[in-house]
Amino acid sequence: MEPLVRTFTPEVARSLIKLRADPELQARMDELAEKCNEGTLTSEEREEYETSVRFANYLAIIQAKARRLLKVSERS
């Protein structure tokens, strides 16, 4: 992931930090999370939910690295 992060400009880093799921996607994720907690996900829903969670985690890591890059660049 570091080679990717090294290509970020401050502008790209700021844009990545602002990324959020659109309301429709967030509503779907909330629905799937509730069903997961209740133990009522179908196998297809479980796959959708797990894929979305993995993507969200990956994005969170990229956003954390973008924040760190901005802090370092602001100190320079």
Backbone torsions as a table, in degrees:
resi	resn	phi	psi	omega
1	MET	NA	-28.0	-177.9
2	GLU	-59.8	-40.1	177.4
3	PRO	-59.5	-36.1	177.2
4	LEU	-66.2	-46.8	-177.1
5	VAL	-62.3	-35.9	179.9
6	ARG	-63.3	-18.8	179.6
7	THR	-86.1	-8.4	-177.9
8	PHE	-70.0	130.1	167.7
9	THR	-88.3	164.7	175.7
10	PRO	-55.7	-36.9	179.3
11	GLU	-64.5	-43.8	178.1
12	VAL	-64.2	-43.3	179.6
13	ALA	-59.9	-44.8	178.8
14	ARG	-62.0	-40.7	178.8
15	SER	-64.8	-41.7	179.2
16	LEU	-63.9	-39.9	-179.7
17	ILE	-62.2	-32.1	-177.4
18	LYS	-81.9	-10.5	-177.0
19	LEU	-61.2	131.0	176.7
20	ARG	-140.7	155.3	176.1
21	ALA	-67.7	143.6	176.1
22	ASP	-70.1	160.4	-174.7
23	PRO	-56.4	-37.6	179.9
24	GLU	-64.9	-45.7	178.4
25	LEU	-65.0	-41.7	179.6
26	GLN	-62.6	-40.1	178.1
27	ALA	-63.0	-40.7	178.6
28	ARG	-64.7	-43.2	179.3
29	MET	-63.2	-40.2	177.5
30	ASP	-62.2	-41.7	178.7
31	GLU	-62.5	-47.1	-179.7
32	LEU	-66.0	-37.6	178.4
33	ALA	-62.5	-42.7	178.9
34	GLU	-63.2	-45.1	179.0
35	LYS	-64.6	-35.0	177.8
36	CYS	-64.5	-45.5	179.0
37	ASN	-62.0	-32.4	180.0
38	GLU	-84.1	-12.2	-178.7
39	GLY	76.7	28.1	-175.6
40	THR	-115.9	16.3	177.8
41	LEU	-69.8	139.5	169.3
42	THR	-76.7	169.3	179.4
43	SER	-63.1	-36.6	178.4
44	GLU	-67.7	-41.6	178.5
45	GLU	-66.1	-38.7	178.6
46	ARG	-61.5	-44.1	178.3
47	GLU	-62.2	-44.5	178.2
48	GLU	-60.8	-45.9	-178.2
49	TYR	-64.7	-47.4	-179.2
50	GLU	-63.6	-38.4	176.9
51	THR	-63.8	-43.3	179.2
52	SER	-64.9	-39.8	178.5
53	VAL	-65.5	-42.9	177.8
54	ARG	-60.8	-43.3	179.1
55	PHE	-63.4	-44.0	179.9
56	ALA	-61.2	-40.1	178.0
57	ASN	-65.3	-42.4	177.7
58	TYR	-61.2	-45.0	178.6
59	LEU	-62.9	-40.0	179.0
60	ALA	-61.4	-39.1	177.7
61	ILE	-65.0	-45.7	179.2
62	ILE	-61.8	-42.3	179.5
63	GLN	-64.4	-39.3	177.7
64	ALA	-63.3	-41.5	178.3
65	LYS	-67.2	-35.7	177.0
66	ALA	-65.5	-41.2	177.2
67	ARG	-61.6	-43.5	179.6
68	ARG	-63.0	-42.5	178.6
69	LEU	-59.6	-42.8	179.2
70	LEU	-65.0	-40.2	177.5
71	LYS	-61.8	-44.1	179.9
72	VAL	-64.7	-43.3	-178.4
73	SER	-69.5	-29.7	178.1
74	GLU	-72.4	-28.4	178.9
75	ARG	-76.5	-22.9	-176.5
76	SER	-77.5	NA	NA
